[in-house]
Amino acid sequence: MNQIIRIHTDAKHVVMETKATTYTLPQRIYQLKQLLPSDLFLQLSSGELVNRQHIRHFSLTPSGLYQVLLSTGATTFVSRRCMQQIRKEFLK
């Protein structure tokens, strides 16, 4: 589980990224959210789960969204729907 960096949708497929490679999964994001431990994975949007251990930095953009920098150097954004939960749980 610690090797998983993020799980996200890409062209109607669910993709799991690790440091070594990527895998296509048959499950949906909401199904994986129920299966994976919530203390290890954080939902950033309806189409993305991120391993908390691989989050390096949150920054607020001029548009009011949070940009997330991952350990791989990739960036992603928190949806407005998930911002309240992120502030409460992660940005204490």
N, C-alpha and C positions, 0 to 999 in steps of 0.2 A: 504493500500500500504506500510506503514511503517513496517509492520510485515513481509513482504517478504524479505528474506535474499538474495536469488539468484534463478535464473531459469537457468537450464542447461539440456543438453541431457545426457541420461543414457541408454545405450543399445537400441538405436533408439526410446526412449520415451523422451518427454519433461517433466521435473520434476521441480516443484516449491517447494522450501524449506522455511519454516517458523520456528520460534523458537519451536513451538509445534509439528509440523508434516510435512509431505511431501505430495504433490498432483501430480497426473499425469494430464497433460493438453493435450487437443486435438490440440492446435495450434502449429505452428512451431516457432522457435526462431525469425526469421525475421518478422513474423506477430506480435509477442508480442512486439518487439522493436518499431514497428510503433504505437502500442496501448498505451504503457506505457510512462509516461513523461520522456523526455531525461534529465531533470535536476535532476531526482531522480535515474535513472538507467544508468549504464555504461556497454557497451559491451566490454568484455575482449577477446572474440574469437567468431568464427562463431557459437559456441555451448554454449555460456554462457553470461548471463546478471547478473549483481550484483547491489544490492542496495548500493548507495554511502554512505549512513548513516552507513552501517555495515562493511565498509572497515576500518581496524585499521592501516594497515601499508603496504607499498610497499618496497620490497628489491630487489636489483639487484643480480642475481645469477652469478656464474663464467661463465656460458654459454652465458650470455648477455640477458637473459629473466628476466622479472619482476615477482617476486613471490608476491602474495597478501595474507595477513593474514586477515581473517574475524572475526567478533565479536564472532562467535561460536567457534573459535579456528581452524577452517578448513583453509586449504591453497589451492590456485589455482594459475594458471599461466596466464599471458597475452600472447596471440599469437603474433608472429612477425608482422602479418598484422595489428593488432590493436595498436601496441606500439607507433606509431607516434601520433595517436589521443589521447592516454592516456597521453603522455608527454605534449601535447599541452593543453589539457583540465584539467587534474587532477594534474599533477606534475609541476605546474608553478613555 
